[in-house]
């Protein structure tokens, strides 16, 4: 296999929880060496159950450093000056107190690419305010688009803004790396969860900008075409997405409703969206009379998009998951969710190793990167500057 695209790139990951660590994992899967600097108590997510930390930290090396100690600050500074990329999600201005902010580090390492991920960004009236995914989903309008119309606003069931912020951060880093190849200069990348949440509004946001229309939540219903929603079968649920007139006609023929496409209420998508409730009332009893497997086969034969609604276990058990190798087996019964970039034709993403134990790489990192070992290392551990080695 060819070397991975980011082989030789060094990343210093000072971040914790989700968004920026997720970006670090993406870089690791693409071949970068990622050193995760943890607090003396470890990443916050280590106390949230093993699954959370494992999901976003594979392939990294771990070192525990007391950043409140000037000697710890100096050690991290030295590591930063040897790095290509630094990831952090401290409150705005926090790292400047330690001399670990971008303006300070870039003076000695002008090629450093420095990603900052915060709730509201480095500027603006809320820049000093902490922001978590749930808060951002509320403030960007996302929660008003989730849930049933007769129920309170709902948080999306996954930390979508955090995940997308990590992805946007990864894109910014890769763009900065490419540009550095021309200029030799790094840059500061300011990622705000709030900015990303607004970006994620997509058509709902553009609908407001174009027409001053504020969309509301419709549960599982797609706002833009019809029928596009869940229906209950006699043994479960399916969801369908009929986006064109041709698909609608094929669906109606498959469901033994051949006259429905010529009904003025359903003659085109605009009419079907307007008369969504009437159309649902016709389709619901039909779906309820058959099984999920029967409807899946029926729609597959008609080339109309429909799928069962799976729970998480069923999604992993789906044959397509196995065909696409969506679970990476790391040994010792450890299984991790695969990186979708594993299907690049020449330099696919692949796991470097499992998520690290806290501080497991202290001795090797200090020895190989900073030539610190033996008595000097032990003195720093004894002084509380570094975490105590695991063994």
C-alpha positions in Angstrom: 0.0 0.0 0.0 1.2 3.5 -0.8 2.2 5.8 2.0 -0.7 7.7 3.4 -1.3 11.3 2.1 -0.3 13.0 5.4 2.7 10.8 6.2 5.4 12.9 7.8 3.0 15.6 9.1 3.1 16.2 12.9 0.0 17.3 14.8 -0.1 18.6 18.3 -3.7 18.1 19.7 -4.4 20.2 22.7 -8.1 19.8 22.3 -10.7 17.8 24.2 -14.3 16.6 24.0 -15.5 16.3 20.4 -15.1 18.8 17.5 -11.4 19.4 17.3 -10.5 15.9 18.5 -12.6 14.6 15.7 -10.5 16.6 13.3 -7.4 15.1 14.8 -8.7 11.6 14.3 -9.4 12.4 10.6 -5.8 13.6 10.2 -4.4 10.5 12.0 -6.4 8.1 9.7 -4.8 9.9 6.8 -1.3 9.2 8.1 -0.4 12.2 10.3 1.3 11.6 13.6 -1.0 13.1 16.3 0.3 13.8 19.8 -2.7 14.4 22.2 -1.8 16.6 25.1 -4.1 15.8 28.0 -4.7 17.5 31.3 -3.5 15.8 34.5 -7.1 14.5 34.8 -7.4 13.4 31.2 -9.8 14.4 28.4 -13.2 15.2 29.8 -14.8 12.4 27.7 -12.7 9.8 29.5 -15.3 10.1 32.3 -18.3 9.9 29.9 -18.0 6.2 29.3 -15.3 4.5 27.2 -17.4 4.7 24.0 -17.2 8.5 23.7 -13.4 8.9 23.9 -12.9 5.8 21.7 -15.1 7.2 18.9 -12.9 10.3 18.3 -9.3 9.6 19.4 -8.0 6.5 17.7 -4.4 6.5 16.4 -3.2 9.2 18.7 -0.4 9.3 21.2 -1.1 10.6 24.7 0.9 12.7 27.0 -0.3 14.4 30.2 1.0 17.8 30.9 0.2 20.4 33.6 -0.3 23.5 31.6 -0.6 25.6 34.8 3.1 25.0 35.5 5.5 27.2 33.5 7.7 24.1 32.9 4.7 22.3 31.4 4.0 25.3 29.2 7.6 25.3 27.9 7.5 21.6 27.1 4.3 22.0 25.0 5.8 25.1 23.4 8.8 23.0 22.3 6.5 20.3 20.9 4.5 23.0 19.0 7.7 24.4 17.4 8.3 20.9 16.0 4.7 20.5 14.7 3.0 21.3 11.4 -0.5 21.6 12.9 -1.8 22.5 16.3 -5.4 21.9 17.4 -7.0 23.6 20.3 -10.4 24.5 21.7 -9.6 26.6 24.8 -11.6 29.6 25.6 -10.6 32.7 23.6 -7.4 34.1 25.0 -6.7 31.3 27.4 -3.6 29.9 25.6 -2.1 33.4 25.3 -1.5 33.3 29.0 0.8 30.4 28.5 2.6 31.7 25.4 0.8 29.0 23.3 -1.3 31.2 21.2 -0.9 31.5 17.4 0.8 35.0 17.3 3.4 33.8 19.8 4.1 30.4 18.3 4.1 31.5 14.7 7.0 33.9 15.4 9.3 30.9 15.9 7.3 28.5 13.7 6.0 30.5 10.8 4.8 27.4 8.9 2.5 26.3 11.8 -1.2 25.7 10.9 -3.2 26.5 14.0 -6.8 25.4 14.3 -8.9 27.1 17.0 -12.4 25.7 17.6 -14.7 27.6 19.9 -18.4 28.0 20.5 -18.7 31.5 18.9 -15.4 32.2 17.3 -12.5 34.6 18.2 -14.5 37.8 17.5 -18.0 39.1 18.2 -20.0 39.9 21.4 -20.3 36.3 22.3 -16.7 35.3 21.7 -15.9 34.8 25.4 -19.0 32.7 26.0 -18.7 28.9 26.1 -20.6 26.9 23.6 -21.5 23.3 23.4 -23.3 21.4 20.6 -26.7 21.5 22.3 -26.4 25.3 23.0 -25.5 25.9 19.3 -28.3 23.8 18.0 -30.6 26.0 20.0 -29.1 29.3 19.0 -28.9 28.6 15.3 -32.5 27.5 14.8 -31.6 23.8 14.3 -33.7 22.7 17.3 -36.8 24.5 15.8 -36.4 22.3 12.7 -36.3 19.0 14.7 -39.1 17.1 16.3 -42.8 16.9 15.8 -44.8 20.1 15.2 -46.9 19.6 18.3 -44.0 18.9 20.6 -41.2 21.2 22.0 -38.1 22.0 19.9 -35.8 19.0 19.8 -32.1 18.5 19.8 -30.9 16.3 16.9 -30.0 12.9 18.3 -26.3 13.2 17.5 -23.8 16.1 18.2 -24.1 17.1 14.5 -22.6 20.6 14.9 -19.6 19.2 16.7 -19.0 16.6 14.1 -19.5 19.0 11.2 -17.2 21.6 12.9 -14.5 18.9 13.0 -15.0 18.2 9.4 -14.9 21.9 8.4 -11.8 22.2 10.5 -10.2 19.3 8.7 -11.0 20.9 5.3 -9.4 24.2 6.5 -6.3 22.4 7.6 -5.9 20.5 4.3 -6.4 23.8 2.4 -3.8 25.5 4.6 -1.3 22.7 4.1 -1.8 22.9 0.3 -1.3 26.7 0.4 1.8 26.4 2.6 3.4 24.3 -0.1 3.4 27.6 -2.2 4.0 30.2 0.4 5.9 28.3 3.1 3.6 30.1 5.6 1.1 28.6 8.0 -2.1 30.4 9.2 -4.7 30.6 12.0 -8.0 28.8 11.3 -10.8 30.2 13.4 -13.7 27.7 13.5 -16.9 28.6 15.4 -19.6 26.1 16.2 -22.1 28.9 15.7 -20.8 29.7 12.2 -21.0 26.0 11.3 -24.5 25.7 12.8 -25.7 28.5 10.6 -24.0 26.9 7.5 -25.9 23.7 8.3 -29.3 25.4 7.9 -28.7 25.0 4.1 -32.1 25.3 2.3 -34.0 26.4 5.5 -31.5 29.2 5.9 -31.6 30.1 2.2 -35.4 30.0 2.2 -35.3 32.7 4.9 -32.8 34.8 3.0 -34.7 34.6 -0.2 -38.3 34.8 1.0 -38.2 35.8 4.7 -39.9 32.4 5.3 -39.1 30.8 8.7 -39.5 27.0 8.3 -40.9 24.9 11.2 -40.4 21.4 12.3 -42.3 18.6 10.6 -40.9 15.5 12.4 -39.6 13.0 9.8 -41.2 14.8 6.9 -39.1 16.2 4.1 -40.2 19.9 3.5 -39.1 20.0 -0.2 -40.8 17.1 -1.8 -43.7 14.7 -1.2 -44.1 11.9 -0.3 -40.9 12.0 1.7 -41.6 10.7 5.2 -41.9 7.6 7.4 -44.8 5.2 7.2 -45.6 2.4 9.5 -45.8 -1.1 8.2 -47.4 -4.2 9.8 -44.0 -5.0 11.5 -42.0 -1.8 11.6 -41.3 1.4 9.8 -40.1 2.5 6.4 -39.1 5.9 5.0 -39.3 7.0 1.4 -38.1 9.9 -0.7 -40.1 10.4 -3.9 -38.5 13.5 -5.4 -39.7 13.4 -9.1 -42.9 13.0 -11.0 -41.5 9.9 -12.7 -40.7 8.3 -9.3 -44.2 9.1 -8.1 -45.8 7.4 -11.0 -43.7 4.3 -10.6 -44.5 4.3 -6.9 -48.2 4.5 -7.5 -48.1 1.7 -10.1 -46.2 -0.5 -7.7 -48.7 0.2 -4.9 -51.7 -0.5 -7.2 -52.7 3.2 -7.2 -52.4 3.9 -11.0 -54.9 6.8 -11.0 -53.2 8.8 -8.3 -50.6 10.6 -10.5 -53.4 12.2 -12.6 -55.3 13.4 -9.5 -55.0 17.3 -9.6 -54.0 17.3 -6.0 -50.9 15.2 -6.7 -50.1 16.0 -10.3 -46.7 17.5 -9.6 -44.4 18.0 -6.6 -45.8 21.5 -5.7 -49.3 20.0 -5.6 -48.1 17.0 -3.5 -46.3 19.2 -1.0 -49.4 21.4 -0.7 -51.7 18.4 -0.2 -49.2 16.3 1.8 -51.8 15.4 4.5 -54.3 14.1 1.9 -51.6 12.1 0.2 -50.4 10.6 3.5 -53.9 9.6 4.4 -54.1 7.6 1.2 -50.7 5.9 1.5 -50.7 5.2 5.2 -53.2 2.3 5.2 -51.6 0.8 2.2 -48.2 0.7 3.9 -49.8 -0.7 7.1 -51.2 -3.6 5.2 -47.8 -5.0 4.2 -44.5 -5.9 5.9 -41.3 -3.8 5.8 -39.5 -6.5 3.8 -42.4 -6.7 1.2 -42.4 -2.9 0.7 -38.6 -2.8 0.4 -38.7 -5.4 -2.3 -41.6 -3.7 -4.1 -40.0 -0.3 -4.2 -36.6 -1.8 -5.1 -38.2 -3.4 -8.2 -39.9 -0.1 -9.1 -36.6 1.8 -8.6 -38.1 4.1 -6.1 -36.1 5.2 -3.0 -37.4 3.5 0.2 -35.6 2.0 3.1 -36.4 0.4 6.4 -35.9 2.6 9.5 -33.1 0.7 11.4 -32.0 1.2 14.9 -28.2 1.4 15.5 -27.7 -2.3 15.9 -29.7 -3.0 12.7 -27.6 -0.5 10.8 -24.4 -2.2 11.8 -25.9 -5.6 10.9 -27.0 -4.4 7.5 -25.1 -6.3 4.7 -24.1 -3.0 3.1 -22.1 -2.2 6.3 -20.1 -5.4 6.0 -19.6 -4.8 2.3 -18.2 -1.3 2.9 -16.1 -2.4 5.9 -17.7 0.1 8.2 -16.3 -1.4 11.3 -12.6 -1.6 11.9 -11.5 -4.5 14.2 -8.6 -3.3 16.2 -7.9 -6.6 18.1 -8.7 -7.5 21.8 -12.4 -7.3 20.9 -12.1 -3.5 20.2 -14.2 -2.4 17.2 -14.3 1.2 15.9 -16.4 3.0 13.3 -14.5 3.2 10.1 -13.4 6.4 8.3 -15.3 6.8 5.0 -12.1 7.9 3.3 -10.9 4.3 3.4 -12.1 4.0 -0.2 -9.6 6.4 -1.7 -8.1 4.4 -4.6 -4.3 5.0 -3.8 -4.0 6.4 -0.3 -6.9 5.2 1.7 -7.6 6.2 5.3 -6.7 3.5 7.8 -6.3 3.2 11.5 -2.8 3.7 12.9 -3.8 2.2 16.2 -6.4 2.1 19.0 -7.4 5.1 21.1 -4.6 5.7 23.6 -4.6 5.1 27.3 -4.1 8.3 29.3 -0.4 9.3 29.2 0.7 6.1 27.6 3.3 7.7 25.4 4.9 10.0 27.9 8.4 8.4 27.9 8.7 7.9 24.1 7.4 11.4 23.2 9.7 13.2 25.7 12.7 11.0 24.6 12.2 11.2 20.8 10.9 14.7 20.5 12.6 16.6 23.2 15.5 14.4 24.3 14.2 14.2 27.9 14.6 11.0 29.7 16.0 9.3 32.8 16.4 11.5 35.9 15.2 14.7 34.1 12.0 13.0 33.1 11.5 11.6 36.6 12.1 15.0 38.2 9.3 16.5 36.0 7.0 13.7 37.0 7.8 14.1 40.7 7.2 17.8 40.4 3.7 17.4 39.0 4.6 18.9 35.6 4.0 15.6 33.8 1.6 12.7 34.6 3.0 9.6 36.2 3.7 6.9 33.6 1.1 4.1 33.6 3.6 1.3 34.3 
